[in-house]
Amino acid sequence: MPGGILTPNRYIKSDLKSHRIQWEVEHPCRWPFMKILRETSSLKEFYPEINPYVEAYKVRDNVWALFQESMDGAGDLWMYVINGPEKVMVVDTGFGVGDLKGLVQHLVGSKDKEIFAANTHHHYDHAYGNAQFDRCCCHRDEEFSMRLRAMSPHIWDYLFDEEGKNIYTEFDRADIIPYREYELVPVPTGHIFDLGGGYEVEAVPLRGHSAGQCAYLDKQNHILFSGDITGVGGCYEGDPKADNCSVETLWRDMQAVVARLDEIESIFPGHGCWDATSSILQYELDALDRIMADPEGNADGVRKFIRDGKEVKMLTMNIYQGTAIRYSPEKVYRRTPYER
């Protein structure tokens, strides 16, 4: 089954301070990757005296993948650190539980180097640590969602019940780094982040999961930090870019990215296995082609459930083993003409 099955007995040893209450669905490829990585890999760096909620893995000479358990049951996540000659770029900021900025400073060996964040999108697990940084960037199509959902001192309230107890994952509420105002910097498609000495990272839109979902292409390491690209998400009332939340938008953006596969060697996503071959992007485009040709007739799976008193139909289209694009029929086509 593309979504996996619930198997909470498959344990992965963890020294993190967080402890699961609700288990995420087990994915057939992700679980063995995480089991070997977290329990036996020599890449692992863990500094509980700085941040007991995050494991770091040095994946290139100047790049780290940062692992944090899901705080809301939606899936464990990855953040990334790119240590440029003059500046440090943090791709996504997780839940904001634990000192993320302090950990980054320790990894790069400097408290004086400029550090800024760049969000792939505004969802809880990717942007709720933004307030630890002075400046956070996002694609300009994500600005409405970011200001609405990620720029508030109450963003963590949904993690606790009426009695103040954790709902999804056990952690110490005192370890949330308090919210403070920060500068949100919307950037256009193709924006180049200069990390010094000609080290460039490019903003590459892969919209659909959110209105302004954006990947980041490290041109030196030929890595695409892809964010979340296997599900078409919802949008918010009043968002001028709401129509971007469609399979069609993701399909068109993916075509542009696949045309540049000669520039990309590895994919590092927001969830799951990283350092995957760039051919995965072609596999996804093939799946999107099938959806656009016949959204319901070509679907590999159909699930129906009740949400807010209404029946919802969710379709899946397989990409490769254990991974599928999830979409609803009404989220296939845009209502207004496509714009880059």
C-alpha positions as CSV (number, residue, x, y, z in Angstrom):
1,M,0.0,0.0,0.0
2,P,1.5,3.4,-1.0
3,G,0.9,5.0,2.4
4,G,2.3,2.1,4.4
5,I,0.7,0.3,7.4
6,L,0.7,1.2,11.1
7,T,3.4,-1.0,12.8
8,P,4.4,0.7,16.1
9,N,6.5,-2.4,17.2
10,R,9.2,-1.7,14.7
11,Y,11.5,0.2,17.1
12,I,14.4,2.5,16.1
13,K,16.7,3.3,19.0
14,S,16.6,7.0,19.9
15,D,18.5,9.2,22.3
16,L,16.3,12.2,21.6
17,K,14.5,13.9,24.4
18,S,11.2,13.6,22.5
19,H,9.1,10.4,22.8
20,R,6.2,9.4,20.5
21,I,2.7,9.2,21.8
22,Q,1.1,8.7,18.4
23,W,3.1,6.7,15.8
24,E,3.3,7.7,12.2
25,V,2.6,5.2,9.4
26,E,5.6,3.1,8.6
27,H,6.9,3.4,5.1
28,P,8.5,0.4,3.5
29,C,11.6,2.2,2.1
30,R,12.0,4.8,4.8
31,W,12.1,2.5,7.9
32,P,15.2,0.5,6.9
33,F,17.0,3.6,5.8
34,M,16.3,5.3,9.1
35,K,17.0,2.2,11.2
36,I,20.6,1.8,9.7
37,L,21.3,5.6,9.7
38,R,20.2,6.4,13.2
39,E,21.6,3.3,14.9
40,T,24.8,2.5,13.1
41,S,25.9,5.4,10.9
42,S,29.3,7.1,11.6
43,L,27.8,10.3,10.0
44,K,25.7,10.9,13.1
45,E,26.5,13.9,15.4
46,F,24.4,14.4,18.6
47,Y,24.9,17.3,21.0
48,P,22.2,17.0,23.6
49,E,23.8,19.8,25.7
50,I,22.9,22.2,22.9
51,N,19.8,20.7,21.4
52,P,18.5,17.3,22.7
53,Y,15.8,17.2,20.0
54,V,17.9,17.1,16.8
55,E,20.4,14.7,15.3
56,A,22.9,16.0,12.7
57,Y,24.4,14.0,9.8
58,K,27.3,15.4,7.8
59,V,26.4,14.5,4.2
60,R,29.0,16.6,2.4
61,D,32.0,18.6,3.5
62,N,29.9,21.7,4.1
63,V,26.3,20.2,4.4
64,W,24.5,18.7,7.3
65,A,21.1,16.9,7.4
66,L,19.3,17.6,10.7
67,F,16.7,15.1,11.9
68,Q,13.8,15.9,14.2
69,E,11.0,13.6,15.3
70,S,7.5,14.8,14.3
71,M,5.9,16.8,17.1
72,D,2.4,16.5,15.5
73,G,2.3,12.9,14.2
74,A,2.5,14.0,10.5
75,G,6.0,12.5,9.8
76,D,9.6,12.9,11.0
77,L,11.4,15.6,9.2
78,W,14.7,16.8,7.8
79,M,16.3,20.3,7.9
80,Y,19.5,21.1,6.1
81,V,22.5,23.4,6.8
82,I,24.7,24.7,4.0
83,N,27.9,26.3,5.3
84,G,29.1,28.7,2.6
85,P,32.3,30.7,2.6
86,E,30.7,33.8,4.2
87,K,27.1,32.8,5.1
88,V,25.2,29.9,6.4
89,M,21.8,28.9,4.9
90,V,19.4,26.7,6.9
91,V,16.8,25.0,4.7
92,D,13.6,24.7,6.9
93,T,13.5,25.1,10.6
94,G,11.4,22.3,12.0
95,F,9.1,22.8,15.0
96,G,11.1,25.3,17.0
97,V,11.6,22.9,19.9
98,G,15.2,23.0,21.0
99,D,18.0,25.5,20.2
100,L,18.3,25.1,16.4
101,K,20.4,28.2,15.9
102,G,22.9,27.2,18.6
103,L,23.3,23.8,17.0
104,V,23.9,25.3,13.6
105,Q,26.6,27.6,15.1
106,H,28.3,24.7,16.7
107,L,28.3,22.6,13.5
108,V,29.8,25.4,11.4
109,G,32.2,26.4,14.2
110,S,31.3,30.0,14.4
111,K,28.9,32.3,16.4
112,D,29.8,35.3,14.2
113,K,29.0,34.0,10.7
114,E,25.7,35.3,9.3
115,I,23.0,32.6,9.4
116,F,19.6,32.9,7.6
117,A,16.8,30.5,7.0
118,A,15.0,29.6,3.8
119,N,11.7,27.7,4.0
120,T,10.5,25.3,1.4
121,H,6.9,26.0,2.6
122,H,5.0,27.3,5.6
123,H,3.8,24.0,7.2
124,Y,4.3,23.5,10.9
125,D,7.2,21.0,10.6
126,H,9.1,23.2,8.2
127,A,8.7,26.8,9.5
128,Y,7.9,26.9,13.2
129,G,11.5,27.4,14.2
130,N,11.8,30.5,12.1
131,A,11.7,32.8,15.1
132,Q,15.2,31.7,16.1
133,F,16.6,33.5,13.1
134,D,16.7,37.2,12.2
135,R,15.8,36.6,8.5
136,C,13.8,33.9,6.8
137,C,13.2,33.6,3.1
138,C,10.4,31.9,1.1
139,H,9.1,32.0,-2.4
140,R,7.0,35.0,-3.0
141,D,3.9,32.8,-3.7
142,E,4.2,31.5,-0.1
143,E,4.2,34.9,1.6
144,F,0.5,35.0,2.3
145,S,0.5,31.5,3.9
146,M,3.7,32.2,5.8
147,R,2.4,35.4,7.4
148,L,-1.0,33.7,8.2
149,R,0.3,30.5,9.7
150,A,4.0,30.8,10.7
151,M,4.2,34.2,12.2
152,S,2.4,34.1,15.5
153,P,3.3,33.4,19.1
154,H,0.4,30.9,19.3
155,I,1.7,28.5,16.6
156,W,2.5,25.7,19.1
157,D,-0.9,25.7,20.8
158,Y,-2.2,22.8,18.6
159,L,0.4,20.4,20.0
160,F,-1.3,20.4,23.5
161,D,-4.7,19.5,24.8
162,E,-6.9,21.7,27.0
163,E,-5.0,20.5,30.1
164,G,-1.7,21.4,28.5
165,K,-0.6,17.8,27.9
166,N,1.2,16.8,24.7
167,I,-1.1,15.2,22.1
168,Y,1.3,13.6,19.6
169,T,4.8,13.6,20.9
170,E,6.1,13.9,24.4
171,F,8.5,16.9,24.9
172,D,9.2,19.6,27.4
173,R,7.2,22.7,26.6
174,A,9.9,24.8,28.2
175,D,12.2,23.8,25.4
176,I,10.2,25.7,22.8
177,I,12.3,28.7,21.9
178,P,9.9,31.7,22.5
179,Y,8.5,33.4,19.5
180,R,9.9,36.8,18.4
181,E,9.4,38.9,15.3
182,Y,11.7,38.2,12.4
183,E,12.1,39.5,8.9
184,L,10.3,37.5,6.2
185,V,11.9,38.0,2.8
186,P,9.8,36.7,-0.2
187,V,12.0,35.9,-3.2
188,P,11.1,35.3,-6.9
189,T,11.6,32.2,-9.0
190,G,15.3,31.8,-9.9
191,H,16.5,34.0,-7.0
192,I,20.2,33.4,-6.3
193,F,21.4,33.3,-2.7
194,D,25.1,34.2,-2.6
195,L,26.8,32.5,0.3
196,G,30.1,34.1,-0.5
197,G,33.0,33.4,-2.8
198,G,30.6,32.6,-5.7
199,Y,28.8,29.9,-3.8
200,E,25.3,30.0,-5.2
201,V,22.0,28.4,-4.2
202,E,19.0,28.9,-6.4
203,A,15.3,29.1,-5.5
204,V,13.4,26.6,-7.7
205,P,9.6,26.5,-7.4
206,L,7.9,23.1,-7.0
207,R,4.4,24.4,-6.1
208,G,1.3,22.3,-5.5
209,H,1.9,21.0,-1.9
210,S,1.4,24.6,-1.0
211,A,0.9,27.8,-2.9
212,G,4.6,28.7,-2.9
213,Q,6.4,25.4,-2.1
214,C,10.0,26.0,-3.2
215,A,13.1,23.8,-3.6
216,Y,16.7,25.0,-3.3
217,L,19.4,24.0,-5.7
218,D,23.0,24.0,-4.2
219,K,24.9,24.6,-7.4
220,Q,28.3,23.6,-6.0
221,N,27.2,20.2,-4.6
222,H,24.5,19.7,-7.3
223,I,21.9,18.9,-4.5
224,L,18.2,19.8,-4.8
225,F,16.6,20.3,-1.4
226,S,13.2,19.4,-2.6
227,G,10.8,19.9,0.4
228,D,7.5,18.1,0.1
229,I,6.4,17.1,-3.4
230,T,4.3,14.0,-3.1
231,G,1.0,15.6,-2.0
232,V,-1.2,18.4,-3.2
233,G,-2.2,20.5,-0.3
234,G,-4.9,23.0,0.8
235,C,-4.9,26.8,0.5
236,Y,-6.3,29.6,2.6
237,E,-9.2,31.9,1.9
238,G,-8.0,35.2,0.5
239,D,-4.7,33.8,-0.8
240,P,-4.1,35.4,-4.3
241,K,-2.0,32.3,-5.2
242,A,-4.5,29.7,-4.0
243,D,-4.8,28.1,-7.5
244,N,-1.2,27.0,-7.2
245,C,-2.3,24.2,-4.9
246,S,-3.0,21.8,-7.8
247,V,-1.5,18.8,-9.5
248,E,-1.3,20.9,-12.7
249,T,1.0,23.5,-11.1
250,L,3.3,20.8,-9.7
251,W,3.3,19.1,-13.1
252,R,4.3,22.2,-14.9
253,D,7.0,23.1,-12.3
254,M,8.3,19.6,-12.4
255,Q,8.7,19.7,-16.1
256,A,10.9,22.7,-15.7
257,V,13.1,21.0,-13.1
258,V,13.4,17.7,-15.0
259,A,14.6,19.7,-18.0
260,R,17.6,20.6,-15.8
261,L,18.5,17.1,-14.5
262,D,22.1,17.5,-15.8
263,E,22.5,20.1,-13.0
264,I,21.2,17.8,-10.2
265,E,23.0,14.8,-8.8
266,S,21.1,14.2,-5.5
267,I,17.7,14.8,-3.9
268,F,17.4,15.7,-0.2
269,P,13.7,15.9,0.7
270,G,11.8,17.2,3.7
271,H,10.9,13.6,4.8
272,G,12.2,10.1,4.1
273,C,15.4,8.9,2.5
274,W,18.0,11.5,1.2
275,D,20.9,11.5,-1.2
276,A,18.6,9.8,-3.8
277,T,19.4,9.9,-7.5
278,S,17.8,12.7,-9.5
279,S,16.0,10.2,-11.7
280,I,13.4,10.2,-8.9
281,L,12.2,13.5,-10.3
282,Q,11.6,11.9,-13.7
283,Y,9.7,9.1,-12.0
284,E,7.5,11.7,-10.3
285,L,7.0,13.6,-13.6
286,D,5.9,10.3,-15.2
287,A,3.3,9.8,-12.4
288,L,2.1,13.4,-12.9
289,D,1.7,12.8,-16.6
290,R,-0.6,9.9,-15.8
291,I,-2.6,12.0,-13.5
292,M,-3.1,14.8,-16.0
293,A,-4.0,12.3,-18.7
294,D,-6.8,10.7,-16.6
295,P,-6.9,11.8,-12.9
296,E,-9.4,9.1,-11.8
297,G,-9.0,6.4,-14.4
298,N,-5.2,6.1,-13.9
299,A,-5.2,6.3,-10.1
300,D,-3.5,3.4,-8.3
301,G,-5.6,3.8,-5.2
302,V,-8.7,5.4,-3.8
303,R,-9.5,6.2,-0.2
304,K,-12.7,7.8,1.1
305,F,-13.2,9.4,4.5
306,I,-15.4,11.9,6.3
307,R,-14.0,15.4,7.0
308,D,-16.1,18.1,8.6
309,G,-19.2,16.1,7.9
310,K,-18.5,15.6,4.2
311,E,-17.2,12.7,2.3
312,V,-13.7,13.3,0.8
313,K,-12.1,11.2,-1.9
314,M,-8.3,10.9,-1.9
315,L,-6.5,9.4,-4.9
316,T,-2.9,8.1,-5.1
317,M,-0.6,7.6,-8.0
318,N,2.5,5.5,-7.4
319,I,5.9,7.0,-8.1
320,Y,8.2,4.2,-6.9
321,Q,8.1,1.6,-4.1
322,G,6.4,2.9,-1.0
323,T,5.9,6.5,-2.4
324,A,2.9,8.0,-4.1
325,I,1.4,11.4,-5.0
326,R,-1.8,12.0,-3.0
327,Y,-4.4,14.3,-4.5
328,S,-8.2,14.9,-4.6
329,P,-10.0,15.1,-7.9
330,E,-10.9,18.8,-7.4
331,K,-7.2,19.6,-6.9
332,V,-6.0,18.4,-10.3
333,Y,-6.6,21.4,-12.5
334,R,-6.1,25.1,-11.8
335,R,-9.0,27.5,-12.1
336,T,-7.0,30.4,-13.5
337,P,-4.2,30.4,-16.1
338,Y,-0.8,29.2,-15.0
339,E,1.9,31.7,-14.2
340,R,5.5,31.2,-13.5
